[in-house]
């Protein structure tokens, strides 16, 4: 996938990894980058096109697809944590919201833009996942479950869109140094590192990014018996 001259869309582009994705695409020569956010006024920077896009709103998604009908790369980065949902007590509201945004929101964007990518020769679809796609987290079980669902969706998309020539990339990382993980006291990778590795995957046609060592170790251990 040639990034230079491409037209890209990044969801959740107003902060964190999304903002870095936008600027990294521009640095790699993308001709146009749509920066999707629920409030386009929060999107700042040169050489980008702010785009209203709440991934849980069908009308927003339809309008975005009508506007950004020239895209060749879609990066599904919009996401949310599971809030205060606890494992054994309390309401499920945060977990439900995580599933709405991370899983159903990603799915809805993919449905809307897959035909557009097909019309432009296949292009690429990138889903920002997590190492929690493959492991539970009793401290934030709702988020982990939503990422596991999103990983399953990504694999289905990879198989389902292969015939139309769309490269589907799953990007997995542990904790990334953004606002979303500010309360977590564990080693973190930079958003710039994640974005650059993703650009390399696009350039070389790789279907998976394992962005940091904890993620690589976890993926390698999946064939082992669960810890008792």
C-alpha positions as CSV (number, residue, x, y, z in Angstrom):
1,X,0.0,0.0,0.0
2,X,1.5,3.3,-1.1
3,X,0.8,6.0,1.5
4,X,2.2,8.8,-0.6
5,X,-0.6,10.3,-2.6
6,X,-3.3,8.3,-0.6
7,X,-6.5,9.8,0.9
8,X,-7.0,8.7,4.5
9,X,-9.7,8.9,7.2
10,X,-8.8,8.6,10.9
11,X,-11.6,8.3,13.4
12,X,-11.1,9.7,16.9
13,X,-8.6,12.1,15.4
14,X,-8.8,15.0,17.8
15,X,-6.5,13.6,20.5
16,X,-4.2,10.7,21.5
17,X,-3.2,8.1,19.0
18,X,-5.7,9.5,16.5
19,X,-4.1,12.9,16.3
20,X,-0.7,11.3,15.9
21,X,-2.0,9.0,13.1
22,X,-3.2,12.0,11.2
23,X,0.1,13.8,11.3
24,X,2.1,10.7,10.6
25,X,0.1,10.0,7.5
26,X,0.8,13.6,6.3
27,X,4.5,13.2,7.0
28,X,4.4,10.0,4.9
29,X,2.9,11.9,2.0
30,X,-0.8,11.3,2.2
31,X,-2.5,13.8,-0.2
32,X,-5.5,14.3,2.0
33,X,-6.4,13.2,5.6
34,X,-9.9,13.4,6.9
35,X,-9.8,13.9,10.7
36,X,-13.0,12.5,12.2
37,X,-14.2,13.6,15.6
38,X,-17.6,14.1,17.3
39,X,-16.8,17.8,17.4
40,X,-14.8,18.9,14.4
41,X,-13.9,22.1,16.1
42,X,-11.6,20.1,18.4
43,X,-9.5,19.0,15.4
44,X,-6.5,21.3,14.9
45,X,-3.6,21.3,12.5
46,X,-2.7,22.1,9.0
47,X,-3.1,19.9,5.9
48,X,-6.1,18.0,7.3
49,X,-9.9,18.0,6.7
50,X,-12.0,18.1,9.9
51,X,-15.0,15.8,9.6
52,X,-17.9,15.3,12.0
53,X,-18.0,11.6,12.9
54,X,-19.5,10.0,16.0
55,X,-19.0,6.3,15.2
56,X,-22.2,5.4,17.2
57,X,-24.4,7.7,15.1
58,X,-25.6,6.1,11.8
59,X,-26.4,9.5,10.3
60,X,-22.9,10.8,11.1
61,X,-21.4,7.7,9.5
62,X,-23.5,8.0,6.3
63,X,-22.7,11.7,6.0
64,X,-19.0,11.0,6.5
65,X,-19.0,8.3,3.8
66,X,-20.8,10.7,1.4
67,X,-18.2,13.4,2.0
68,X,-15.1,11.2,2.2
69,X,-15.9,9.1,-0.9
70,X,-12.3,9.3,-2.1
71,X,-10.6,7.5,0.7
72,X,-8.1,4.7,0.1
73,X,-7.1,4.2,3.8
74,X,-9.4,4.0,6.8
75,X,-8.0,4.0,10.3
76,X,-10.5,3.0,13.0
77,X,-9.0,4.6,16.0
78,X,-12.0,6.0,17.9
79,X,-12.4,4.2,21.2
80,X,-13.4,4.5,24.8
81,X,-12.6,2.7,28.1
82,X,-15.2,0.8,30.1
83,X,-15.5,3.6,32.6
84,X,-16.1,2.4,36.2
85,X,-17.6,-1.0,35.3
86,X,-16.3,-3.5,37.8
87,X,-16.0,-7.2,37.5
88,X,-18.4,-8.4,40.2
89,X,-20.5,-5.3,41.2
90,X,-22.0,-2.1,39.9
91,X,-23.8,-1.2,36.7
92,X,-22.8,-2.3,33.2
93,X,-23.2,1.2,31.6
94,X,-19.4,1.7,30.9
95,X,-19.0,-1.8,29.5
96,X,-22.0,-1.3,27.2
97,X,-20.6,2.0,26.0
98,X,-17.2,0.4,25.3
99,X,-18.9,-2.2,23.2
100,X,-21.0,0.4,21.3
101,X,-17.9,2.5,20.4
102,X,-15.1,0.0,20.1
103,X,-17.0,-2.9,18.5
104,X,-20.2,-1.8,16.9
105,X,-18.8,1.7,16.0
106,X,-15.8,0.1,14.2
107,X,-18.1,-2.4,12.5
108,X,-20.5,0.4,11.3
109,X,-17.6,2.5,9.9
110,X,-16.2,-0.6,8.1
111,X,-19.6,-1.4,6.5
112,X,-19.9,2.2,5.3
113,X,-16.4,2.5,3.8
114,X,-15.7,-1.0,2.5
115,X,-17.5,-0.3,-0.8
116,X,-15.6,3.0,-1.2
117,X,-12.3,1.2,-0.7
118,X,-13.4,-1.3,-3.3
119,X,-14.2,1.4,-5.8
120,X,-10.6,2.7,-5.4
121,X,-8.9,-0.6,-5.9
122,X,-9.1,-2.1,-2.4
123,X,-7.1,0.2,-0.3
124,X,-6.5,-0.5,3.4
125,X,-8.5,-0.8,6.6
126,X,-6.7,-0.4,9.9
127,X,-8.3,-1.2,13.3
128,X,-6.6,0.0,16.5
129,X,-6.8,-2.9,18.8
130,X,-5.0,-3.8,22.0
131,X,-3.1,-6.6,23.7
132,X,-6.3,-7.0,25.7
133,X,-7.8,-8.5,22.6
134,X,-6.2,-11.7,23.8
135,X,-6.3,-11.5,27.6
136,X,-8.8,-10.6,30.3
137,X,-8.3,-7.7,32.7
138,X,-10.3,-7.9,35.9
139,X,-9.5,-4.2,36.6
140,X,-11.3,-3.2,33.3
141,X,-13.2,-6.2,32.0
142,X,-15.6,-4.3,29.8
143,X,-12.8,-2.7,27.8
144,X,-11.0,-6.0,27.4
145,X,-14.1,-7.7,26.2
146,X,-14.8,-5.0,23.6
147,X,-11.3,-5.3,22.2
148,X,-11.6,-9.1,22.0
149,X,-14.8,-8.6,20.0
150,X,-13.1,-6.0,17.8
151,X,-10.2,-8.4,17.1
152,X,-12.7,-11.1,16.0
153,X,-14.4,-8.5,13.8
154,X,-11.0,-7.6,12.3
155,X,-10.3,-11.2,11.4
156,X,-13.7,-11.5,9.8
157,X,-13.1,-8.4,7.8
158,X,-9.7,-9.6,6.7
159,X,-11.3,-12.8,5.3
160,X,-14.4,-11.1,4.0
161,X,-12.6,-8.2,2.2
162,X,-9.7,-10.3,0.7
163,X,-11.5,-10.8,-2.6
164,X,-11.9,-7.0,-3.1
165,X,-8.2,-6.5,-2.5
166,X,-8.5,-4.6,0.8
167,X,-5.6,-4.9,3.2
168,X,-6.9,-5.3,6.7
169,X,-4.5,-4.5,9.5
170,X,-4.9,-5.1,13.2
171,X,-2.7,-2.9,15.4
172,X,-2.1,-4.4,18.9
173,X,-0.3,-2.6,21.7
174,X,-0.2,-2.5,25.5
175,X,-0.5,0.8,27.3
176,X,0.0,3.8,25.0
177,X,1.0,7.1,26.6
178,X,-2.2,9.0,26.0
179,X,-5.0,10.5,28.2
180,X,-6.9,7.2,28.1
181,X,-4.1,5.4,30.0
182,X,-3.1,8.4,32.2
183,X,-4.4,6.6,35.4
184,X,-2.4,3.4,34.6
185,X,1.0,3.0,36.3
186,X,2.6,0.6,33.9
187,X,5.2,0.9,31.1
188,X,3.8,2.6,28.0
189,X,4.8,2.9,24.4
190,X,4.5,6.3,22.6
191,X,1.7,7.0,20.2
192,X,4.3,8.1,17.6
193,X,5.9,4.6,17.8
194,X,2.5,2.9,17.3
195,X,1.7,5.2,14.3
196,X,5.1,4.7,12.6
197,X,4.9,0.9,13.0
198,X,1.4,1.1,11.4
199,X,2.8,3.1,8.5
200,X,5.4,0.4,7.9
201,X,2.7,-2.3,8.0
202,X,0.7,-0.4,5.3
203,X,3.8,0.1,3.2
204,X,4.8,-3.6,3.4
205,X,1.3,-5.2,3.3
206,X,1.5,-6.7,6.8
207,X,-1.8,-7.7,8.4
208,X,-0.7,-7.3,12.0
209,X,1.3,-4.9,14.2
210,X,2.5,-6.1,17.5
211,X,3.8,-2.8,18.7
212,X,5.6,-3.5,22.0
213,X,7.3,-6.4,23.8
214,X,4.5,-7.2,26.2
215,X,2.2,-7.6,23.3
216,X,4.6,-9.8,21.4
217,X,5.2,-12.0,24.4
218,X,1.4,-12.4,25.0
219,X,0.8,-13.3,21.4
220,X,3.6,-15.9,21.5
221,X,2.1,-17.4,24.6
222,X,-1.4,-17.9,23.3
223,X,-0.8,-21.6,22.5
224,X,0.1,-22.3,26.2
225,X,-2.4,-23.5,28.8
226,X,-4.1,-20.7,30.8
227,X,-2.4,-19.8,34.0
228,X,-3.9,-21.6,37.0
